[in-house]
Amino acid sequence: MVRKAFAVGCIVVILAAQAWTIFPPWGRPRERHWPFLDYPMYSNARHLGDSIILQELRAVRCDPLHTPLIIRNSALHIDLGWYWAMVDRLARSPESDPILDTLSRLTRSATHADICALEVWRQVLVVEQRGVRLEDHPWVRFREWTISPDSGQRTLAPSRR
């Protein structure tokens, strides 16, 4: 009887802890319930010859060295899914898009720096017989947008490289 009561008590504690993380009493419910959804085990299977495109947002500072900064979703304080969608939209847009203005403002706010350009860099990985090794595939600048130094307004149309 004591064992059964202990087991029931443990189950109730575990369920309460899960409910606490999903529906926090101090605010609105979380949009993401499990921290491990972004792991590769939940992605589609890749086969020999498939390509995987990784994209990265970089900002170029307006200093004499034009220091590049890698801008991650955590720096912008946005969800990873929204970040990927924004970078994908920016990379796909043939013309200037309002997303450029949004990302430039977010980047300036996050870095507290004067940004002269935003860039999308890509790394294309191909699944080979031995798998994929990141060090075998360099990052390449895919798109670049020049931004005026003192405001969030863009001055030039995107250039392809």
C-alpha positions, 0 to 999 in steps of 0.5 A, a space after each residue: 500500500 505504501 509503495 503504491 501511494 509513493 508511486 502515485 505521488 511521484 506521478 502526480 509530482 511529475 505531471 504537476 511539473 510538466 503542467 507548471 512548465 507548459 502553463 506557467 502561473 505567472 504569464 501566458 502559456 508557452 508556445 513551445 513545450 519541449 526544449 528538444 524539438 530542434 534536434 536532428 532526430 525530428 527532421 526529415 531523413 537525408 539520403 546520399 546526394 541530398 543537399 542541406 542549406 544552412 543560412 546565417 545572418 551577418 551584420 557589418 559594422 561601420 568601423 574602419 575594419 568593417 567588423 562582421 558580426 554573426 547575428 543569432 536569434 538569441 541576440 534579436 530576442 526572437 524565437 528560432 522558427 521566426 528567425 529562420 523564416 525571416 532570414 529565409 524571406 530576406 534571402 529569397 526576396 529579389 527586391 528590397 523587402 520590409 523584412 530588411 528594414 525590420 532586421 536592420 532595426 532589430 540588429 542595431 537594437 541588439 548589437 548597440 552598433 552602427 550597422 552598414 550592411 546586412 548579409 546572408 551567408 550560406 553553407 551548402 552541405 551535400 550528404 556523401 557516403 561518409 556523411 557530412 562534415 561541416 569543415 569540408 564546406 565553407 560559408 559563402 556570402 549569398 546576398 548583401 544589403 547596404 544600409 545607411 549608417 544613421 537610420 534604419 532606411 536602406 540606400 541600395 538595392 540588394 546585390 548578388 555575389 
